[in-house]
Amino acid sequence: MPLVDIQVIEGVFDDETKARMIEDVTNTMVAIEGEAMRGVTWVRVQELAQGAWGIGGQALTAADVKAIAAGGV
């Protein structure tokens, strides 16, 4: 039974996007291992508080991540 953890900064993704992550990751596991994996694949989207995650020695905020995604950094 696979368990897939997706960790994101709180406030970056809305509920619809997180649900799509869960569905798409599950579908990927099924594509790799077969339909029998659908019912036993666990996917967790864990949200971490802003500032509790960093890259390059700098803590990130939701605004930072959105700027990176938009190509602004």
N, CA, C, O and CB atoms as a CASP TS submission, in Angstrom:
PFRMAT TS
TARGET T0000
AUTHOR 0000-0000-0000
METHOD Language model
MODEL 1
PARENT N/A
ATOM      1  N   MET     1       0.849  -1.161   0.000  1.00  0.00           N
ATOM      2  CA  MET     1       0.000   0.000   0.000  1.00  0.00           C
ATOM      3  C   MET     1       0.903   1.234   0.000  1.00  0.00           C
ATOM      4  O   MET     1       1.569   1.502   1.000  1.00  0.00           O
ATOM      5  CB  MET     1      -0.971  -0.008   1.222  1.00  0.00           C
ATOM      6  N   PRO     2       0.941   1.989  -1.099  1.00  0.00           N
ATOM      7  CA  PRO     2       1.775   3.192  -1.142  1.00  0.00           C
ATOM      8  C   PRO     2       1.150   4.341  -0.357  1.00  0.00           C
ATOM      9  O   PRO     2      -0.068   4.518  -0.324  1.00  0.00           O
ATOM     10  CB  PRO     2       2.008   3.619  -2.589  1.00  0.00           C
ATOM     11  N   LEU     3       2.023   5.104   0.265  1.00  0.00           N
ATOM     12  CA  LEU     3       1.636   6.337   0.945  1.00  0.00           C
ATOM     13  C   LEU     3       2.477   7.449   0.344  1.00  0.00           C
ATOM     14  O   LEU     3       3.704   7.424   0.437  1.00  0.00           O
ATOM     15  CB  LEU     3       1.834   6.238   2.511  1.00  0.00           C
ATOM     16  N   VAL     4       1.830   8.412  -0.266  1.00  0.00           N
ATOM     17  CA  VAL     4       2.521   9.519  -0.914  1.00  0.00           C
ATOM     18  C   VAL     4       2.209  10.791  -0.134  1.00  0.00           C
ATOM     19  O   VAL     4       1.046  11.157   0.038  1.00  0.00           O
ATOM     20  CB  VAL     4       2.100   9.656  -2.416  1.00  0.00           C
ATOM     21  N   ASP     5       3.253  11.455   0.331  1.00  0.00           N
ATOM     22  CA  ASP     5       3.095  12.731   1.033  1.00  0.00           C
ATOM     23  C   ASP     5       3.471  13.870   0.107  1.00  0.00           C
ATOM     24  O   ASP     5       4.523  13.846  -0.532  1.00  0.00           O
ATOM     25  CB  ASP     5       3.958  12.772   2.317  1.00  0.00           C
ATOM     26  N   ILE     6       2.610  14.858   0.041  1.00  0.00           N
ATOM     27  CA  ILE     6       2.880  16.085  -0.698  1.00  0.00           C
ATOM     28  C   ILE     6       2.883  17.202   0.333  1.00  0.00           C
ATOM     29  O   ILE     6       1.875  17.438   0.999  1.00  0.00           O
ATOM     30  CB  ILE     6       1.814  16.342  -1.850  1.00  0.00           C
ATOM     31  N   GLN     7       3.994  17.881   0.467  1.00  0.00           N
ATOM     32  CA  GLN     7       4.099  18.961   1.447  1.00  0.00           C
ATOM     33  C   GLN     7       4.128  20.292   0.718  1.00  0.00           C
ATOM     34  O   GLN     7       4.919  20.502  -0.202  1.00  0.00           O
ATOM     35  CB  GLN     7       5.361  18.793   2.335  1.00  0.00           C
ATOM     36  N   VAL     8       3.247  21.190   1.150  1.00  0.00           N
ATOM     37  CA  VAL     8       3.132  22.504   0.536  1.00  0.00           C
ATOM     38  C   VAL     8       3.049  23.565   1.623  1.00  0.00           C
ATOM     39  O   VAL     8       2.754  23.267   2.781  1.00  0.00           O
ATOM     40  CB  VAL     8       1.899  22.576  -0.393  1.00  0.00           C
ATOM     41  N   ILE     9       3.311  24.793   1.238  1.00  0.00           N
ATOM     42  CA  ILE     9       3.171  25.903   2.171  1.00  0.00           C
ATOM     43  C   ILE     9       1.702  26.311   2.226  1.00  0.00           C
ATOM     44  O   ILE     9       1.051  26.476   1.194  1.00  0.00           O
ATOM     45  CB  ILE     9       4.073  27.108   1.753  1.00  0.00           C
ATOM     46  N   GLU    10       1.200  26.469   3.425  1.00  0.00           N
ATOM     47  CA  GLU    10      -0.191  26.843   3.642  1.00  0.00           C
ATOM     48  C   GLU    10      -0.527  28.124   2.886  1.00  0.00           C
ATOM     49  O   GLU    10       0.229  29.095   2.906  1.00  0.00           O
ATOM     50  CB  GLU    10      -0.472  27.018   5.139  1.00  0.00           C
ATOM     51  N   GLY    11      -1.678  28.102   2.219  1.00  0.00           N
ATOM     52  CA  GLY    11      -2.162  29.292   1.533  1.00  0.00           C
ATOM     53  C   GLY    11      -1.751  29.392   0.077  1.00  0.00           C
ATOM     54  O   GLY    11      -2.121  30.347  -0.606  1.00  0.00           O
ATOM     55  N   VAL    12      -0.989  28.417  -0.412  1.00  0.00           N
ATOM     56  CA  VAL    12      -0.564  28.461  -1.813  1.00  0.00           C
ATOM     57  C   VAL    12      -1.615  27.819  -2.721  1.00  0.00           C
ATOM     58  O   VAL    12      -1.939  28.369  -3.774  1.00  0.00           O
ATOM     59  CB  VAL    12       0.793  27.752  -1.987  1.00  0.00           C
ATOM     60  N   PHE    13      -2.145  26.674  -2.326  1.00  0.00           N
ATOM     61  CA  PHE    13      -3.071  25.922  -3.165  1.00  0.00           C
ATOM     62  C   PHE    13      -4.462  25.912  -2.557  1.00  0.00           C
ATOM     63  O   PHE    13      -4.615  25.778  -1.343  1.00  0.00           O
ATOM     64  CB  PHE    13      -2.574  24.492  -3.365  1.00  0.00           C
ATOM     65  N   ASP    14      -5.482  26.056  -3.406  1.00  0.00           N
ATOM     66  CA  ASP    14      -6.859  25.996  -2.920  1.00  0.00           C
ATOM     67  C   ASP    14      -7.305  24.529  -2.815  1.00  0.00           C
ATOM     68  O   ASP    14      -6.600  23.620  -3.254  1.00  0.00           O
ATOM     69  CB  ASP    14      -7.813  26.797  -3.862  1.00  0.00           C
ATOM     70  N   ASP    15      -8.483  24.323  -2.228  1.00  0.00           N
ATOM     71  CA  ASP    15      -8.975  22.957  -1.996  1.00  0.00           C
ATOM     72  C   ASP    15      -9.146  22.182  -3.300  1.00  0.00           C
ATOM     73  O   ASP    15      -8.869  20.983  -3.343  1.00  0.00           O
ATOM     74  CB  ASP    15     -10.306  22.997  -1.246  1.00  0.00           C
ATOM     75  N   GLU    16      -9.593  22.842  -4.352  1.00  0.00           N
ATOM     76  CA  GLU    16      -9.785  22.176  -5.641  1.00  0.00           C
ATOM     77  C   GLU    16      -8.447  21.673  -6.194  1.00  0.00           C
ATOM     78  O   GLU    16      -8.371  20.563  -6.721  1.00  0.00           O
ATOM     79  CB  GLU    16     -10.453  23.136  -6.650  1.00  0.00           C
ATOM     80  N   THR    17      -7.412  22.476  -6.077  1.00  0.00           N
ATOM     81  CA  THR    17      -6.099  22.080  -6.573  1.00  0.00           C
ATOM     82  C   THR    17      -5.539  20.928  -5.751  1.00  0.00           C
ATOM     83  O   THR    17      -4.950  20.001  -6.306  1.00  0.00           O
ATOM     84  CB  THR    17      -5.132  23.269  -6.547  1.00  0.00           C
ATOM     85  N   LYS    18      -5.717  20.977  -4.435  1.00  0.00           N
ATOM     86  CA  LYS    18      -5.232  19.879  -3.593  1.00  0.00           C
ATOM     87  C   LYS    18      -5.970  18.581  -3.916  1.00  0.00           C
ATOM     88  O   LYS    18      -5.360  17.512  -3.922  1.00  0.00           O
ATOM     89  CB  LYS    18      -5.402  20.227  -2.101  1.00  0.00           C
ATOM     90  N   ALA    19      -7.268  18.660  -4.183  1.00  0.00           N
ATOM     91  CA  ALA    19      -8.034  17.468  -4.572  1.00  0.00           C
ATOM     92  C   ALA    19      -7.524  16.923  -5.897  1.00  0.00           C
ATOM     93  O   ALA    19      -7.449  15.709  -6.084  1.00  0.00           O
ATOM     94  CB  ALA    19      -9.543  17.793  -4.674  1.00  0.00           C
ATOM     95  N   ARG    20      -7.174  17.812  -6.814  1.00  0.00           N
ATOM     96  CA  ARG    20      -6.629  17.377  -8.108  1.00  0.00           C
ATOM     97  C   ARG    20      -5.269  16.708  -7.922  1.00  0.00           C
ATOM     98  O   ARG    20      -4.959  15.732  -8.606  1.00  0.00           O
ATOM     99  CB  ARG    20      -6.505  18.576  -9.076  1.00  0.00           C
ATOM    100  N   MET    21      -4.456  17.227  -7.003  1.00  0.00           N
ATOM    101  CA  MET    21      -3.173  16.584  -6.709  1.00  0.00           C
ATOM    102  C   MET    21      -3.401  15.145  -6.260  1.00  0.00           C
ATOM    103  O   MET    21      -2.743  14.222  -6.742  1.00  0.00           O
ATOM    104  CB  MET    21      -2.398  17.371  -5.623  1.00  0.00           C
ATOM    105  N   ILE    22      -4.335  14.964  -5.336  1.00  0.00           N
ATOM    106  CA  ILE    22      -4.631  13.632  -4.799  1.00  0.00           C
ATOM    107  C   ILE    22      -5.091  12.697  -5.920  1.00  0.00           C
ATOM    108  O   ILE    22      -4.626  11.562  -6.018  1.00  0.00           O
ATOM    109  CB  ILE    22      -5.714  13.717  -3.691  1.00  0.00           C
ATOM    110  N   GLU    23      -5.996  13.176  -6.754  1.00  0.00           N
ATOM    111  CA  GLU    23      -6.511  12.360  -7.855  1.00  0.00           C
ATOM    112  C   GLU    23      -5.412  12.017  -8.859  1.00  0.00           C
ATOM    113  O   GLU    23      -5.283  10.867  -9.278  1.00  0.00           O
ATOM    114  CB  GLU    23      -7.655  13.088  -8.563  1.00  0.00           C
ATOM    115  N   ASP    24      -4.629  13.012  -9.239  1.00  0.00           N
ATOM    116  CA  ASP    24      -3.600  12.784 -10.256  1.00  0.00           C
ATOM    117  C   ASP    24      -2.473  11.868  -9.759  1.00  0.00           C
ATOM    118  O   ASP    24      -1.976  11.030 -10.511  1.00  0.00           O
ATOM    119  CB  ASP    24      -3.015  14.115 -10.702  1.00  0.00           C
ATOM    120  N   VAL    25      -2.077  12.029  -8.502  1.00  0.00           N
ATOM    121  CA  VAL    25      -1.041  11.153  -7.954  1.00  0.00           C
ATOM    122  C   VAL    25      -1.567   9.717  -7.860  1.00  0.00           C
ATOM    123  O   VAL    25      -0.845   8.769  -8.171  1.00  0.00           O
ATOM    124  CB  VAL    25      -0.578  11.656  -6.560  1.00  0.00           C
ATOM    125  N   THR    26      -2.802   9.560  -7.439  1.00  0.00           N
ATOM    126  CA  THR    26      -3.408   8.229  -7.396  1.00  0.00           C
ATOM    127  C   THR    26      -3.435   7.616  -8.793  1.00  0.00           C
ATOM    128  O   THR    26      -3.076   6.451  -8.970  1.00  0.00           O
ATOM    129  CB  THR    26      -4.836   8.299  -6.813  1.00  0.00           C
ATOM    130  N   ASN    27      -3.860   8.400  -9.784  1.00  0.00           N
ATOM    131  CA  ASN    27      -3.909   7.901 -11.158  1.00  0.00           C
ATOM    132  C   ASN    27      -2.514   7.521 -11.665  1.00  0.00           C
ATOM    133  O   ASN    27      -2.372   6.574 -12.438  1.00  0.00           O
ATOM    134  CB  ASN    27      -4.534   8.955 -12.081  1.00  0.00           C
ATOM    135  N   THR    28      -1.505   8.244 -11.239  1.00  0.00           N
ATOM    136  CA  THR    28      -0.133   7.914 -11.637  1.00  0.00           C
ATOM    137  C   THR    28       0.289   6.574 -11.052  1.00  0.00           C
ATOM    138  O   THR    28       0.895   5.756 -11.744  1.00  0.00           O
ATOM    139  CB  THR    28       0.842   9.018 -11.190  1.00  0.00           C
ATOM    140  N   MET    29      -0.026   6.345  -9.788  1.00  0.00           N
ATOM    141  CA  MET    29       0.303   5.057  -9.168  1.00  0.00           C
ATOM    142  C   MET    29      -0.429   3.920  -9.886  1.00  0.00           C
ATOM    143  O   MET    29       0.144   2.851 -10.097  1.00  0.00           O
ATOM    144  CB  MET    29      -0.066   5.067  -7.660  1.00  0.00           C
ATOM    145  N   VAL    30      -1.673   4.145 -10.256  1.00  0.00           N
ATOM    146  CA  VAL    30      -2.443   3.130 -10.982  1.00  0.00           C
ATOM    147  C   VAL    30      -1.816   2.871 -12.348  1.00  0.00           C
ATOM    148  O   VAL    30      -1.741   1.724 -12.789  1.00  0.00           O
ATOM    149  CB  VAL    30      -3.918   3.572 -11.143  1.00  0.00           C
ATOM    150  N   ALA    31      -1.368   3.925 -13.017  1.00  0.00           N
ATOM    151  CA  ALA    31      -0.735   3.765 -14.326  1.00  0.00           C
ATOM    152  C   ALA    31       0.556   2.955 -14.230  1.00  0.00           C
ATOM    153  O   ALA    31       0.906   2.227 -15.159  1.00  0.00           O
ATOM    154  CB  ALA    31      -0.448   5.132 -14.943  1.00  0.00           C
ATOM    155  N   ILE    32       1.257   3.082 -13.115  1.00  0.00           N
ATOM    156  CA  ILE    32       2.516   2.365 -12.924  1.00  0.00           C
ATOM    157  C   ILE    32       2.281   0.922 -12.488  1.00  0.00           C
ATOM    158  O   ILE    32       2.893  -0.002 -13.025  1.00  0.00           O
ATOM    159  CB  ILE    32       3.380   3.083 -11.895  1.00  0.00           C
ATOM    160  N   GLU    33       1.405   0.735 -11.526  1.00  0.00           N
ATOM    161  CA  GLU    33       1.271  -0.577 -10.881  1.00  0.00           C
ATOM    162  C   GLU    33      -0.029  -1.311 -11.172  1.00  0.00           C
ATOM    163  O   GLU    33      -0.168  -2.473 -10.788  1.00  0.00           O
ATOM    164  CB  GLU    33       1.398  -0.414  -9.420  1.00  0.00           C
ATOM    165  N   GLY    34      -0.981  -0.675 -11.837  1.00  0.00           N
ATOM    166  CA  GLY    34      -2.231  -1.344 -12.177  1.00  0.00           C
ATOM    167  C   GLY    34      -3.405  -0.885 -11.321  1.00  0.00           C
ATOM    168  O   GLY    34      -3.236  -0.302 -10.250  1.00  0.00           O
ATOM    169  N   GLU    35      -4.588  -1.166 -11.826  1.00  0.00           N
ATOM    170  CA  GLU    35      -5.840  -0.703 -11.211  1.00  0.00           C
ATOM    171  C   GLU    35      -6.005  -1.174  -9.772  1.00  0.00           C
ATOM    172  O   GLU    35      -6.670  -0.507  -8.979  1.00  0.00           O
ATOM    173  CB  GLU    35      -7.018  -1.177 -12.028  1.00  0.00           C
ATOM    174  N   ALA    36      -5.417  -2.300  -9.427  1.00  0.00           N
ATOM    175  CA  ALA    36      -5.548  -2.814  -8.056  1.00  0.00           C
ATOM    176  C   ALA    36      -4.966  -1.841  -7.031  1.00  0.00           C
ATOM    177  O   ALA    36      -5.301  -1.920  -5.849  1.00  0.00           O
ATOM    178  CB  ALA    36      -4.853  -4.174  -7.932  1.00  0.00           C
ATOM    179  N   MET    37      -4.105  -0.930  -7.466  1.00  0.00           N
ATOM    180  CA  MET    37      -3.491   0.031  -6.539  1.00  0.00           C
ATOM    181  C   MET    37      -4.440   1.165  -6.138  1.00  0.00           C
ATOM    182  O   MET    37      -4.221   1.815  -5.116  1.00  0.00           O
ATOM    183  CB  MET    37      -2.242   0.621  -7.166  1.00  0.00           C
ATOM    184  N   ARG    38      -5.495   1.410  -6.932  1.00  0.00           N
ATOM    185  CA  ARG    38      -6.365   2.563  -6.665  1.00  0.00           C
ATOM    186  C   ARG    38      -6.910   2.558  -5.234  1.00  0.00           C
ATOM    187  O   ARG    38      -6.834   3.573  -4.541  1.00  0.00           O
ATOM    188  CB  ARG    38      -7.526   2.581  -7.655  1.00  0.00           C
ATOM    189  N   GLY    39      -7.440   1.462  -4.802  1.00  0.00           N
ATOM    190  CA  GLY    39      -8.078   1.393  -3.486  1.00  0.00           C
ATOM    191  C   GLY    39      -7.124   1.364  -2.308  1.00  0.00           C
ATOM    192  O   GLY    39      -7.547   1.494  -1.160  1.00  0.00           O
ATOM    193  N   VAL    40      -5.829   1.194  -2.586  1.00  0.00           N
ATOM    194  CA  VAL    40      -4.863   1.104  -1.484  1.00  0.00           C
ATOM    195  C   VAL    40      -3.800   2.202  -1.532  1.00  0.00           C
ATOM    196  O   VAL    40      -2.840   2.176  -0.763  1.00  0.00           O
ATOM    197  CB  VAL    40      -4.186  -0.250  -1.505  1.00  0.00           C
ATOM    198  N   THR    41      -3.975   3.160  -2.433  1.00  0.00           N
ATOM    199  CA  THR    41      -3.027   4.267  -2.528  1.00  0.00           C
ATOM    200  C   THR    41      -3.501   5.417  -1.652  1.00  0.00           C
ATOM    201  O   THR    41      -4.591   5.957  -1.840  1.00  0.00           O
ATOM    202  CB  THR    41      -2.862   4.733  -3.997  1.00  0.00           C
ATOM    203  N   TRP    42      -2.667   5.774  -0.702  1.00  0.00           N
ATOM    204  CA  TRP    42      -2.952   6.887   0.202  1.00  0.00           C
ATOM    205  C   TRP    42      -2.147   8.093  -0.257  1.00  0.00           C
ATOM    206  O   TRP    42      -0.951   7.985  -0.530  1.00  0.00           O
ATOM    207  CB  TRP    42      -2.616   6.519   1.688  1.00  0.00           C
ATOM    208  N   VAL    43      -2.805   9.233  -0.341  1.00  0.00           N
ATOM    209  CA  VAL    43      -2.118  10.476  -0.686  1.00  0.00           C
ATOM    210  C   VAL    43      -2.501  11.511   0.365  1.00  0.00           C
ATOM    211  O   VAL    43      -3.680  11.740   0.635  1.00  0.00           O
ATOM    212  CB  VAL    43      -2.489  10.965  -2.142  1.00  0.00           C
ATOM    213  N   ARG    44      -1.480  12.131   0.951  1.00  0.00           N
ATOM    214  CA  ARG    44      -1.719  13.167   1.965  1.00  0.00           C
ATOM    215  C   ARG    44      -1.110  14.474   1.477  1.00  0.00           C
ATOM    216  O   ARG    44       0.045  14.520   1.053  1.00  0.00           O
ATOM    217  CB  ARG    44      -1.118  12.757   3.354  1.00  0.00           C
ATOM    218  N   VAL    45      -1.908  15.537   1.545  1.00  0.00           N
ATOM    219  CA  VAL    45      -1.391  16.873   1.266  1.00  0.00           C
ATOM    220  C   VAL    45      -1.244  17.550   2.620  1.00  0.00           C
ATOM    221  O   VAL    45      -2.227  17.846   3.299  1.00  0.00           O
ATOM    222  CB  VAL    45      -2.341  17.698   0.286  1.00  0.00           C
ATOM    223  N   GLN    46       0.000  17.787   2.994  1.00  0.00           N
ATOM    224  CA  GLN    46       0.292  18.380   4.296  1.00  0.00           C
ATOM    225  C   GLN    46       0.703  19.835   4.084  1.00  0.00           C
ATOM    226  O   GLN    46       1.611  20.131   3.307  1.00  0.00           O
ATOM    227  CB  GLN    46       1.412  17.583   5.045  1.00  0.00           C
ATOM    228  N   GLU    47       0.023  20.731   4.784  1.00  0.00           N
ATOM    229  CA  GLU    47       0.340  22.149   4.671  1.00  0.00           C
ATOM    230  C   GLU    47       1.206  22.574   5.850  1.00  0.00           C
ATOM    231  O   GLU    47       0.880  22.325   7.011  1.00  0.00           O
ATOM    232  CB  GLU    47      -0.950  23.000   4.607  1.00  0.00           C
ATOM    233  N   LEU    48       2.310  23.218   5.521  1.00  0.00           N
ATOM    234  CA  LEU    48       3.216  23.739   6.534  1.00  0.00           C
ATOM    235  C   LEU    48       3.025  25.252   6.635  1.00  0.00           C
ATOM    236  O   LEU    48       2.745  25.924   5.642  1.00  0.00           O
ATOM    237  CB  LEU    48       4.696  23.382   6.199  1.00  0.00           C
ATOM    238  N   ALA    49       3.179  25.760   7.826  1.00  0.00           N
ATOM    239  CA  ALA    49       3.025  27.197   8.037  1.00  0.00           C
ATOM    240  C   ALA    49       4.083  27.980   7.253  1.00  0.00           C
ATOM    241  O   ALA    49       5.205  27.512   7.058  1.00  0.00           O
ATOM    242  CB  ALA    49       3.119  27.531   9.538  1.00  0.00           C
ATOM    243  N   GLN    50       3.704  29.167   6.813  1.00  0.00           N
ATOM    244  CA  GLN    50       4.669  30.042   6.163  1.00  0.00           C
ATOM    245  C   GLN    50       5.834  30.281   7.112  1.00  0.00           C
ATOM    246  O   GLN    50       5.643  30.459   8.315  1.00  0.00           O
ATOM    247  CB  GLN    50       4.015  31.385   5.741  1.00  0.00           C
ATOM    248  N   GLY    51       7.029  30.283   6.564  1.00  0.00           N
ATOM    249  CA  GLY    51       8.212  30.475   7.383  1.00  0.00           C
ATOM    250  C   GLY    51       8.782  29.192   7.953  1.00  0.00           C
ATOM    251  O   GLY    51       9.904  29.184   8.459  1.00  0.00           O
ATOM    252  N   ALA    52       8.012  28.088   7.876  1.00  0.00           N
ATOM    253  CA  ALA    52       8.493  26.795   8.384  1.00  0.00           C
ATOM    254  C   ALA    52       9.167  25.989   7.279  1.00  0.00           C
ATOM    255  O   ALA    52       9.508  24.822   7.473  1.00  0.00           O
ATOM    256  CB  ALA    52       7.331  25.988   8.988  1.00  0.00           C
ATOM    257  N   TRP    53       9.354  26.603   6.144  1.00  0.00           N
ATOM    258  CA  TRP    53       9.932  25.943   4.979  1.00  0.00           C
ATOM    259  C   TRP    53      10.872  26.941   4.346  1.00  0.00           C
ATOM    260  O   TRP    53      10.543  28.123   4.244  1.00  0.00           O
ATOM    261  CB  TRP    53       8.831  25.452   3.962  1.00  0.00           C
ATOM    262  N   GLY    54      12.017  26.495   3.925  1.00  0.00           N
ATOM    263  CA  GLY    54      12.957  27.425   3.315  1.00  0.00           C
ATOM    264  C   GLY    54      13.747  26.800   2.196  1.00  0.00           C
ATOM    265  O   GLY    54      13.807  25.579   2.052  1.00  0.00           O
ATOM    266  N   ILE    55      14.348  27.658   1.411  1.00  0.00           N
ATOM    267  CA  ILE    55      15.216  27.234   0.329  1.00  0.00           C
ATOM    268  C   ILE    55      16.344  28.256   0.224  1.00  0.00           C
ATOM    269  O   ILE    55      16.114  29.462   0.319  1.00  0.00           O
ATOM    270  CB  ILE    55      14.429  27.097  -1.025  1.00  0.00           C
ATOM    271  N   GLY    56      17.548  27.769   0.031  1.00  0.00           N
ATOM    272  CA  GLY    56      18.690  28.666  -0.093  1.00  0.00           C
ATOM    273  C   GLY    56      18.941  29.499   1.154  1.00  0.00           C
ATOM    274  O   GLY    56      19.473  30.606   1.079  1.00  0.00           O
ATOM    275  N   GLY    57      18.553  28.955   2.297  1.00  0.00           N
ATOM    276  CA  GLY    57      18.777  29.660   3.550  1.00  0.00           C
ATOM    277  C   GLY    57      17.728  30.704   3.890  1.00  0.00           C
ATOM    278  O   GLY    57      17.868  31.415   4.886  1.00  0.00           O
ATOM    279  N   GLN    58      16.675  30.810   3.082  1.00  0.00           N
ATOM    280  CA  GLN    58      15.629  31.806   3.305  1.00  0.00           C
ATOM    281  C   GLN    58      14.283  31.122   3.537  1.00  0.00           C
ATOM    282  O   GLN    58      13.901  30.216   2.796  1.00  0.00           O
ATOM    283  CB  GLN    58      15.538  32.775   2.109  1.00  0.00           C
ATOM    284  N   ALA    59      13.571  31.566   4.575  1.00  0.00           N
ATOM    285  CA  ALA    59      12.224  31.057   4.826  1.00  0.00           C
ATOM    286  C   ALA    59      11.290  31.581   3.737  1.00  0.00           C
ATOM    287  O   ALA    59      11.429  32.712   3.271  1.00  0.00           O
ATOM    288  CB  ALA    59      11.718  31.476   6.246  1.00  0.00           C
ATOM    289  N   LEU    60      10.338  30.740   3.343  1.00  0.00           N
ATOM    290  CA  LEU    60       9.410  31.114   2.279  1.00  0.00           C
ATOM    291  C   LEU    60       8.024  31.411   2.821  1.00  0.00           C
ATOM    292  O   LEU    60       7.582  30.829   3.811  1.00  0.00           O
ATOM    293  CB  LEU    60       9.330  30.013   1.241  1.00  0.00           C
ATOM    294  N   THR    61       7.348  32.333   2.146  1.00  0.00           N
ATOM    295  CA  THR    61       5.947  32.620   2.413  1.00  0.00           C
ATOM    296  C   THR    61       5.127  32.141   1.215  1.00  0.00           C
ATOM    297  O   THR    61       5.682  31.784   0.176  1.00  0.00           O
ATOM    298  CB  THR    61       5.720  34.148   2.684  1.00  0.00           C
ATOM    299  N   ALA    62       3.810  32.137   1.370  1.00  0.00           N
ATOM    300  CA  ALA    62       2.944  31.775   0.251  1.00  0.00           C
ATOM    301  C   ALA    62       3.162  32.737  -0.911  1.00  0.00           C
ATOM    302  O   ALA    62       3.157  32.319  -2.069  1.00  0.00           O
ATOM    303  CB  ALA    62       1.462  31.778   0.682  1.00  0.00           C
ATOM    304  N   ALA    63       3.351  34.005  -0.616  1.00  0.00           N
ATOM    305  CA  ALA    63       3.589  34.996  -1.671  1.00  0.00           C
ATOM    306  C   ALA    63       4.880  34.695  -2.430  1.00  0.00           C
ATOM    307  O   ALA    63       4.937  34.866  -3.647  1.00  0.00           O
ATOM    308  CB  ALA    63       3.650  36.410  -1.073  1.00  0.00           C
ATOM    309  N   ASP    64       5.909  34.251  -1.722  1.00  0.00           N
ATOM    310  CA  ASP    64       7.167  33.884  -2.376  1.00  0.00           C
ATOM    311  C   ASP    64       6.959  32.741  -3.363  1.00  0.00           C
ATOM    312  O   ASP    64       7.443  32.788  -4.494  1.00  0.00           O
ATOM    313  CB  ASP    64       8.219  33.491  -1.331  1.00  0.00           C
ATOM    314  N   VAL    65       6.231  31.713  -2.923  1.00  0.00           N
ATOM    315  CA  VAL    65       6.003  30.548  -3.774  1.00  0.00           C
ATOM    316  C   VAL    65       5.189  30.949  -5.004  1.00  0.00           C
ATOM    317  O   VAL    65       5.479  30.503  -6.114  1.00  0.00           O
ATOM    318  CB  VAL    65       5.279  29.429  -2.986  1.00  0.00           C
ATOM    319  N   LYS    66       4.179  31.783  -4.809  1.00  0.00           N
ATOM    320  CA  LYS    66       3.359  32.226  -5.941  1.00  0.00           C
ATOM    321  C   LYS    66       4.200  33.045  -6.915  1.00  0.00           C
ATOM    322  O   LYS    66       4.013  32.939  -8.127  1.00  0.00           O
ATOM    323  CB  LYS    66       2.150  33.054  -5.449  1.00  0.00           C
ATOM    324  N   ALA    67       5.122  33.861  -6.404  1.00  0.00           N
ATOM    325  CA  ALA    67       6.004  34.645  -7.274  1.00  0.00           C
ATOM    326  C   ALA    67       6.943  33.724  -8.061  1.00  0.00           C
ATOM    327  O   ALA    67       7.195  33.960  -9.242  1.00  0.00           O
ATOM    328  CB  ALA    67       6.824  35.658  -6.440  1.00  0.00           C
ATOM    329  N   ILE    68       7.453  32.690  -7.416  1.00  0.00           N
ATOM    330  CA  ILE    68       8.323  31.722  -8.096  1.00  0.00           C
ATOM    331  C   ILE    68       7.536  31.031  -9.213  1.00  0.00           C
ATOM    332  O   ILE    68       8.031  30.895 -10.332  1.00  0.00           O
ATOM    333  CB  ILE    68       8.886  30.666  -7.085  1.00  0.00           C
ATOM    334  N   ALA    69       6.315  30.598  -8.908  1.00  0.00           N
ATOM    335  CA  ALA    69       5.487  29.906  -9.890  1.00  0.00           C
ATOM    336  C   ALA    69       5.157  30.798 -11.073  1.00  0.00           C
ATOM    337  O   ALA    69       5.000  30.316 -12.195  1.00  0.00           O
ATOM    338  CB  ALA    69       4.207  29.411  -9.244  1.00  0.00           C
ATOM    339  N   ALA    70       5.051  32.097 -10.828  1.00  0.00           N
ATOM    340  CA  ALA    70       4.738  33.044 -11.896  1.00  0.00           C
ATOM    341  C   ALA    70       5.986  33.476 -12.666  1.00  0.00           C
ATOM    342  O   ALA    70       5.905  34.265 -13.608  1.00  0.00           O
ATOM    343  CB  ALA    70       4.041  34.266 -11.320  1.00  0.00           C
ATOM    344  N   GLY    71       7.143  32.945 -12.251  1.00  0.00           N
ATOM    345  CA  GLY    71       8.387  33.291 -12.939  1.00  0.00           C
ATOM    346  C   GLY    71       8.984  34.591 -12.470  1.00  0.00           C
ATOM    347  O   GLY    71       9.845  35.160 -13.141  1.00  0.00           O
ATOM    348  N   GLY    72       8.530  35.080 -11.302  1.00  0.00           N
ATOM    349  CA  GLY    72       8.989  36.367 -10.806  1.00  0.00           C
ATOM    350  C   GLY    72      10.264  36.332  -9.983  1.00  0.00           C
ATOM    351  O   GLY    72      10.787  37.381  -9.606  1.00  0.00           O
ATOM    352  N   VAL    73      10.767  35.153  -9.703  1.00  0.00           N
ATOM    353  CA  VAL    73      11.994  35.063  -8.904  1.00  0.00           C
ATOM    354  C   VAL    73      13.030  34.284  -9.655  1.00  0.00           C
ATOM    355  O   VAL    73      14.139  34.091  -9.157  1.00  0.00           O
ATOM    356  CB  VAL    73      11.729  34.414  -7.540  1.00  0.00           C
TER
END
